[in-house]
Amino acid sequence: MRGSIAQQVKHRWIPSVNWNIASDIVTCERIKWAFDCMSPFKSPGEDGIFPALLQKGIIYLSNPIKCIYQASLALGYIPMACRIARVAFIPKTGKIDYTMAKSFRPIMLCRTDIFL
């Protein structure tokens, strides 16, 4: 027979607890630190935004980004716009046959703010 309802609910996502955890983990200071650690002219993702733009506008962007990250973490959901990425396949050096998939190194370019 299946476990009791209490045992089944034990593993469910509990929004009130998750919001508290998300607000402890995601702070404006941590977001600023993460953006400052990025190389300013690293390749942009699908959105075309360079990290330098985010670094320069961090005083305006940190609170909205914090709210988005906290909601994403608390709800266990990543917005569809953040799931889009571009993949480039770079040939590995020294390979004789480039018809095999393992002869290439995939490089994923996704939104800059997702790397945090």
N, C-alpha and C positions, 0 to 999 in steps of 0.2 A: 504494500500500500504506500501511497505517496506520503511525504512528510507533512507535518502540520503547516498551517498557513503561516505561523510565526517563523518557522524554519525557512519557508519559501521567501518571505518578505525580508529576511535577514540579509540577503544578497542583493536586494534591489537598491537602486540609486535613490537616496533620500535628499530631496532638494534643500531643505533647511540646513542640514549638516554640510552639504556640498557647498553652499554659498559661503558659509563660515570658513571652510577650508580654502576655497578659491580666493576669498578676500585676504587671507593670511599669506597665501603663496604669491599672488599677483599684486604688486604694488607699483606705484609710479616710480619709485626709486629703482626698483629692479628693472623696470622697462627702460628707464633712462640708461642704467648701467649696461644693459644688453645692447642697446642701439649704439652706445659709445664704443663698445668693443668691436663693432663691425667695421670692416674696411669701407671707407666712404664711397669708393667708386667700384665696388664689387658689381658683378653683372646683375642687372635688374631681371626680375622674373616677368611673367606674363603681364603684370600691371605696368611695367616700364618705369617703376620708381626705384631710383638709386638710394642706397642707404644714406648718402649725404643729405638728401632732401629731408629724410626723417630725422636725422641728427640735428639739422638746423631748426626744424620746427617742433622739436620735442616738447617745448613748454606749452604749445597749443595742442599737441597730439597725445600726450601721455595719458590724460584722463579718459578721453574716448577710447583709446586703445586698451586701457586698463579695464574699462567696462565690458568691452567686447571679449577680451581674454577671460575675465572672470565668469561671464555668462557661458562662454564656450566650455570652460572647465566644469562649472557647476551643473550644466545641463548635459554634459557629455556629447556635445554636438559641435562639429566644425562646419561653418557656413559654406555653402556650395561655391561661392566665389573664391574661397581660400583653397579649394581642392584642385584647382586648375593648375597644371604645370606644363612646361615645355621640356622635352627630353632630347638631348643631343647625343649622338653616338660618336665617340672619338676613337679612331683606330689605334689599337695598341701597337707599339713599335716592335719590330722583330718577328712579326707573324708572317708566315709564308702564304697562308690561305685566308683571304678576307671574306670568304663566303659563309663562314661559321659565325654565329652570334657571339661566341666567347672571344672573338678576335677584336671586339669593341668594348669600350668602357662607357657605360651610360652616365651622363651628367644631367641632373635634374635642375631646372631653373623654375622656382616657384616664387610666390610673392615674398618680398623681403621681410615683411612683418611676421610671417609664419615661422621663420627660423628661430624666433625667440622662445 
